[in-house]
Amino acid sequence: MVGIRQDIIVEVALQYNDGYKEAIFSYVNTINTKEGGQHLVGFKSALTRTINNYILKNIGKDLKTAVTGDDVREGITCVLSLKLPNPEFVGQTKARLGNIEAKAVTEAIVNENLGIYLEENPHVAKRIIDKTLEAAKAREAARRAKEIVRKKS
């Protein structure tokens, strides 16, 4: 997905896989921001919010477990690239973006485009939702197992 707002160009390529690890690579003006920054925060919150909204809209209140950002990002591979006129990096190594406006722009573009994509591709959305709900159930089961072990000891 690609979007432009406030002279900021946001490009996102994402794909889910059968794995359990998330791999998100972020760039600003072709500089690898290894520690992320505001654009990555905006991407993560938009991804979580959009998928949660889709789940609520299509599954409804029948959901037994709450879905977190970690559940949504399980098995995702993503490249996030921003091009902005005056990037403000935190630190000398340029490892993290500090521009506050990058968060809002990234969030808006991802929210809008991902929402449209999920509506237009319900079979893909169903697979993403199934994987997300499976991750949430596994997280809850692990939490309950941990509580049982702690109670026994």
N, C-alpha and C positions, 0 to 999 in steps of 0.2 A: 504494500500500500504506500502511496505517496500523497503528501499534502503540503500545501504552502499557506502559511499565515504569518503576518507581521514580519515579512521578509525572512522567515525561517522555513527551510525546506526539511521535511521529515520523511525519511524513507525507512520502511520496516519490511523485513522478510522474515516470516516465521513458519515453522513446521513442527507438528507434533510427531513423536515417534513412540515406539513401544517401551522405551527405557524409562528410568525413574529419575534421571538427573536432568537438571536444567542447564542449558548452555546459552547464555545471552552475551553477545559481543556488542559493545557500544563504541561509536565513533563520533567525533565532532570535527568537521572540516578535515576529514581523513586522518585525524589523530586518534589513536586508540585510547579511550578513556577507561583504563583497566578497573578503576575504582567506581565507575559509573558517574553519578551526579544527578542533577535535577531532571535531565531528560529520561534517565533510567527510572527514576521514581515515578515520573508521569506515565511512562509506558506500563510499569507494573500495576499501578493503581487503575489505569484505564482497562487493562486486560482483565483484572479481577472484577472490576465493576461491571464491565460489559458481559462477561460470562455469567456472573451472578444474576444480572438482570434477565438474561436469556433463560436461565434455569427457572427463575421465579415466574416468568411469563409463560413458559411452556410446560413446566412440571407443577408449578404452583406451590401451595403450602404443604404438600405431602412430604416435603423433604425432611428427613429425620435428623440429619447432621448438617451443621453449618459448614460452608465451603470457605476455605481460607486462600490467600494468595499462593501459598506453597502448594496447595492442592491443584490450583489452576495452572501453575507453572511446571508441574511434574511432567517430564518428558518433552519439554519444549526446547527447540533450537531456534535462536533468533539473532538477527543482525539488525541493529538500530543505528541509523546514521543521520546526523543532523548537519545542516550547513547553515551557519548563522553569521551575520556580518561582524559582530564584536564579541567573540567568546571570552568569557571570564573563567579561567581555570583556577582551581584551588591548588596552591603549591607550585613548586618549580617544575615538577615532573609532568605537569599537565595530565594527571591521571584522573581528575574528577572535574566535571563541569559545574560551575557555580551560578550560571544565569537562571534566575527564578522564572523568567518568562518562558524558558525552554520547557519547564514542567507543564505549564498550562497548555502550551501549543501542542506538545507531544500527546498529552492526555486527550485533548479535543479531537485531534486527527485520528488517533487510534480508536477512540470511542466510536466516532462516527463511521469510519471505514470498516472496522471489525463488526460492528452491529449490522451494517448492510450486508457484509459477507455472510454472516451467520443466518440472516433471514433469507438470503438468496440461495444458500446451500444447506438445506436442513439435514441432509445425510452426513455431511462433514460435521455440522454442529452437533448432531447426535453422538458421533464418535468422540468428539472433544468432551461433551458433557458426561458421557459414560466413563471416560478415563478420569475426569475430574471427580466424579462421585465415588468412583472406586478408590481413588487416593484419599478422599475424605473418610471413607469407611475404614480403610487400613490405618489411618492416623488415629481414629477413635478406638479401634480395636487395640492398637499398641498402647494407647493411654490407659485403657481399662486393664490390660494385662499388667502394666506397670503398677497400677494401684493395687491390684490383687497381690502381687509380689510384696509390695511394701506393707500391706496389712498382715500378711503371713509372718513377716519378719519383724 
